[in-house]
Amino acid sequence: MYAACYLRAKIKERLPDLRIHFNSIEMDFKTEKNEQYALVHLNEPALDAGIAPDFETLLRVLFREGYSNIIMDLKTVQDIDNQGLGVIRKANRLCLNEMGLLILVTKDDELTETLDSAKIPDLTIMPTVEEAVDAVFMNDLENDFKEEEDTEDYGFGEGEESGGSNKEE
């Protein structure tokens, strides 16, 4: 099963605009990739048990390819069931662990309410893809500043920051 899902994701990577019917599961999506993020346009009315496994496989493939910033355009999605929420929860955790973001794009108030009620920690929901792209760049800048702060010395030597010394006399 995993090999079939992986193969399907690899085919979609090469032919991103095709609708693929494989093992009686059909999922219509398009991917766009650049250096900072991957954008997935899900062209389905629902993210439910019928497509959640394939969608999870696609997200895992993107993550393995080094994308820790993933934008999911849910413009056509009107409903998400528990299995779909589980995929979103996993993808969000993977992205956050790598200092990236999973950003869901929707203007549907009911869908946003469903996502909010799932209480997924630090989930980012934006109304437009453009705002999602801006959020990715802002997150990358924040991460860069944090890294700079962590590496600055501020004139303290080893052990001096806490007022003590590591040398024994």
C-alpha positions in Angstrom: 0.0 0.0 0.0 2.8 2.4 0.9 4.6 1.8 -2.3 1.5 2.5 -4.3 0.9 5.8 -2.5 4.5 6.8 -2.9 4.4 5.9 -6.6 1.2 7.9 -7.0 2.8 11.0 -5.3 5.9 10.7 -7.5 3.8 10.6 -10.6 1.8 13.6 -9.4 5.1 15.4 -8.9 6.0 14.9 -12.5 2.5 15.5 -13.8 1.0 17.8 -11.2 -2.2 18.8 -13.1 -3.5 15.3 -13.8 -6.3 13.6 -12.0 -5.1 10.2 -11.0 -7.4 7.2 -10.3 -5.5 4.4 -8.6 -6.7 1.5 -6.4 -10.2 3.0 -6.5 -9.0 6.1 -4.6 -9.1 9.4 -6.6 -7.5 12.6 -5.4 -7.3 15.8 -7.5 -4.5 18.1 -6.5 -1.7 20.3 -7.9 1.7 21.1 -6.4 3.9 24.0 -6.8 7.4 24.0 -5.3 10.0 26.6 -4.8 13.0 27.0 -2.5 11.1 28.2 0.6 7.8 26.3 0.4 5.6 23.7 -1.3 2.1 24.8 -2.3 -0.6 22.1 -2.6 -3.9 23.0 -4.2 -6.4 20.3 -3.1 -9.2 20.3 -5.7 -11.7 18.2 -3.7 -14.9 19.0 -1.9 -13.8 17.2 1.3 -10.7 16.1 3.0 -12.1 12.9 4.3 -11.3 9.2 4.9 -11.5 8.6 1.1 -8.4 10.7 0.3 -6.7 11.4 3.7 -4.2 8.5 3.3 -3.1 9.7 -0.1 -2.9 13.3 1.1 -0.8 12.2 4.1 1.5 10.3 1.7 1.9 13.4 -0.5 2.7 15.6 2.5 5.3 13.0 3.8 6.9 13.0 0.4 7.2 16.8 0.4 8.6 16.7 3.9 11.2 14.1 2.9 12.2 16.3 0.0 13.1 19.0 2.5 9.9 21.1 2.6 9.2 22.2 6.2 7.0 25.0 5.0 3.8 23.6 3.3 0.9 25.7 2.2 -2.4 23.8 1.7 -4.9 25.7 -0.5 -8.3 24.4 0.6 -10.3 26.8 -1.6 -12.6 24.0 -2.9 -12.7 22.0 0.4 -16.0 22.4 2.2 -15.6 19.6 4.8 -12.9 17.9 6.8 -13.6 14.7 8.8 -11.6 13.3 11.7 -9.2 11.4 9.5 -8.5 14.6 7.5 -7.9 16.5 10.8 -5.5 13.8 11.8 -3.5 14.3 8.7 -3.4 18.0 9.3 -2.4 17.5 12.9 0.6 15.2 11.9 1.7 17.5 9.1 1.6 20.5 11.4 3.7 18.7 14.0 6.3 17.7 11.4 6.6 21.2 10.1 6.8 22.8 13.5 9.5 20.4 14.6 11.6 21.6 11.7 10.9 25.3 12.5 8.6 25.5 9.5 4.9 26.2 9.1 1.9 24.3 7.8 -0.5 27.0 6.5 -4.1 26.2 5.5 -5.7 28.7 3.1 -9.4 29.0 3.2 -12.1 31.8 3.3 -14.8 29.3 4.4 -15.9 30.3 7.9 -17.5 26.9 8.7 -14.3 25.2 7.6 -12.2 27.6 9.8 -14.5 26.9 12.7 -14.1 23.1 12.2 -10.3 23.6 12.2 -10.4 25.8 15.3 -12.5 23.4 17.2 -9.9 20.6 16.5 -7.5 22.6 18.7 -4.4 21.8 16.6 -1.5 23.7 18.4 0.0 26.6 16.5 -2.0 25.9 13.3 -1.9 28.8 10.9 -5.0 29.6 8.8 -4.8 32.4 6.2 -7.5 33.7 3.8 -5.2 33.9 0.7 -2.2 32.1 -0.8 -0.4 35.5 -1.0 -0.7 36.0 2.8 0.4 32.4 3.4 3.5 33.0 1.3 4.2 36.2 3.3 3.8 34.2 6.5 6.4 31.7 5.3 8.9 34.4 4.7 8.2 36.1 8.0 8.7 32.8 9.8 12.0 32.2 8.0 13.1 35.7 9.1 12.1 35.1 12.7 14.0 31.9 12.7 17.1 33.6 11.2 17.0 36.3 14.0 16.6 33.6 16.7 19.6 31.8 15.3 21.6 35.0 15.3 20.6 35.7 18.9 21.6 32.2 20.0 25.1 32.5 18.4 26.0 36.0 19.7 28.6 36.0 22.5 27.7 39.4 24.2 31.2 39.5 25.6 30.7 36.7 28.1 33.2 34.0 28.3 32.5 30.4 29.2 31.0 30.2 32.7 31.0 34.0 33.2 27.4 34.5 32.2 26.1 33.1 35.5 28.7 34.9 37.5 30.7 31.8 38.3 33.9 30.4 37.0 34.6 26.9 35.7 38.3 27.1 36.8 39.4 25.3 40.0 42.1 27.0 42.0 
